[in-house]
Amino acid sequence: MTMSEKMKELLTEGAKSSPPVAVVAHQAATGWTLNHTLTALTIMYVAAQLGYLLWKWRNERAERNAKREAYGAEP
């Protein structure tokens, strides 16, 4: 994937996430309580963990496939 393709994908995903971000920002500005804020932060934290885990699994699978191709055998 080239750098321009990565940048296009990043901008596309950013545009997709902007409506929910705008709603959260509006709600936060109009008087969210601490409980609401902690709930939102927890959801973002869990989403970040899920993203990292999926990224990690994808990289591990790529490494496993590369080893399989290099040795020509099933692990």
C-alpha positions in Angstrom: 0.0 0.0 0.0 1.5 3.3 -1.0 1.7 6.4 1.2 -1.0 8.2 -0.8 -3.4 5.2 -0.5 -2.8 5.1 3.3 -3.4 8.9 3.5 -6.7 8.5 1.5 -7.8 5.7 3.8 -7.0 7.7 6.9 -8.9 10.7 5.7 -11.9 8.5 4.7 -12.0 6.9 8.1 -11.7 10.3 9.8 -14.6 11.6 7.8 -16.7 8.6 8.8 -16.0 9.1 12.4 -16.7 12.9 12.5 -20.5 12.8 13.0 -20.2 10.7 16.2 -17.4 12.9 17.5 -19.4 16.0 16.8 -22.4 14.5 18.8 -20.2 13.6 21.7 -18.5 17.0 21.7 -21.9 18.7 21.7 -23.2 16.6 24.5 -20.1 17.2 26.6 -20.5 20.9 26.1 -24.1 20.9 27.2 -23.6 19.5 30.7 -22.4 15.9 30.8 -21.8 14.6 34.3 -18.7 12.8 35.4 -20.5 9.5 35.0 -21.2 10.2 31.4 -17.6 11.2 30.7 -16.2 8.1 32.4 -18.5 5.9 30.4 -17.4 7.5 27.1 -13.8 7.2 28.1 -14.2 3.6 29.0 -15.9 2.9 25.6 -13.0 4.6 23.8 -10.5 2.7 25.8 -12.1 -0.7 25.0 -12.3 0.3 21.3 -8.6 1.2 21.4 -7.8 -2.2 23.0 -9.8 -4.0 20.4 -8.1 -2.2 17.6 -4.7 -3.0 19.0 -5.6 -6.7 19.4 -6.9 -7.0 15.9 -3.8 -5.3 14.6 -1.6 -7.7 16.6 -3.5 -10.8 15.4 -3.1 -9.6 11.8 0.6 -9.1 12.2 1.1 -12.5 13.9 -0.8 -14.2 11.1 1.3 -12.4 8.5 4.5 -13.5 10.3 3.2 -17.1 10.5 2.4 -17.1 6.8 5.8 -15.7 5.9 7.5 -18.4 8.0 5.4 -21.0 6.3 6.3 -19.8 2.9 10.0 -19.5 3.8 10.2 -23.1 5.1 7.8 -24.6 2.7 6.0 -26.6 5.4 3.0 -26.3 7.6 3.7 -25.3 11.2 
